[in-house]
Amino acid sequence: MSQRREYRVEGQAEPISHFTDAVQAGELLFVSGIVPVDEQRELVGEGDVVAQARCVFENMRQVLAAAGCTFADVVKVTVFLIEIADRPLVNTVRQEVFGETRPASTLVEVPALVIPGARIEIECIALVPVPA
């Protein structure tokens, strides 16, 4: 029988809709789209996609950790950008975060995100490590 577990992670902003930070289904962890906000849902890095990407990846690190994962366990990333020209700036941050790990990836340009001023949103799928 499949196992399903929902994660609401302390320190993350309260969801603005009917979703949770992540859902584990068997060995896979599906992390909801993360936008650059702090715990009070205030935008971080107004106008600065690098600062916003760092915020998103830090929030993602916390969500992954709640399920016992790290960036090395991420197998798929989907990045949503308001401006496709920001890709090289975001890629620099991605390389810092993932190091040698190269997850499958999709990049999508979108006209707007749910938080006004947000330039980036990222979701991911990770493989949850099996306890030894």
N, C-alpha and C positions, 0 to 999 in steps of 0.2 A: 504494500500500500504506500502511496506517495505521502510525503510529509510536507506540510506547509506551515511557515512561521512568519509572522509579521514583526517588523522592527520599527519602533519609535525611539529615536536616539536622543538622549539628554543633550542639550546644547544646540539642537537644531530648531529652526523656526517651526511654529505650529503650521501644519498644512492648511492651505487656503481652500481646499476642496476635499473630497472624500477619497483620500489616499494615505499611504504611510510612507516612511522613508525608504523602506526596502522590504522585499518579500523573498524568503527562501523557499524554493520549491525543489525538494530533493537535494541534490548537490549544487544547484545553481542559486545564486543570489541576484535578484533583479533590483537595482538601485534606481529609484525614481529620479526624474530630472531635477538637477540641483541648480539653483540660480544664486547669484552673488549677494546673499543677505546674511545679516547676523541673527542672533537668537531672537531679537525683537522684530525681525523681518524688515530691517532697515537696509537699504542698498549700501553695498560696500564698493568703493572705488569708482565713484561717479565719473563717467567719461573715460576711464582707464581700463581697457580690456585686459591688460596684464594683471593689474591688481584684482580685477574681477575673477580672472581665471585662477589666480592663487587662492582666493576665497572659496571658489567652487571646489577646487581640489582638496583644500583643507577640510571642508564640510564632508566631501566624499570619503576622505581618509577616516573620519570619525564614524561614518555610517558603515564602511567596510569593516572597521575594527570591531564594531558591535557584533558582527557575525563571525569574528575570528579571521577576517581576510585582510590582505594588504594589496597594494597596487600590483604586486607580482601575480596575484590571483585573478586579475581582471582579464577577461577573454574578449570583450567587445565594448567599445565606447561609441556613443553617438553624441556629436557636438552640434549644437544649434548656435549659429552666429547671426547677429543682425547685419553685419557687414563682412562679406566673404574676404575682403582685403585684410581683415584682422588675423587670418589664418597663420601667417608666419610668426606673429607675435605670440599667439596661443601655442603654436608648436614648440617654441622655446620652453615654455612652462611645462608642456607635456613631457618633453624630453627630460627635464629636471625631475619630474614626478615619477615617471615610469622607468627611467634609467635604461637598462638593457631589455626590459620587457616590452614587447611590441604586440599590443592587443589588436584584434580586427577593429576597423574604424569606419565610421560614416560621418561626413560633414554636410550639414544642411544650412543654407542661408534662409532665414525667415524674416518676415516683415516686422514682427514684434514679439516680445515675450511678456509673460504675465506681470512682471514687476517693471514699472516704468523706469527707464534708465538702464535696465539690465542689457548688456551687449552679448551675453553668453549664457547658455544652459547646457549641462552635460548629464547624460544618463549612462549607466554601464551595467554589464553583466559580469559576475565573477564566479569562479569555481570555488566552492567552500572546501577548505582543506579537511580531510578525514582525520579525526583524532587518532594519535598513535596508540 
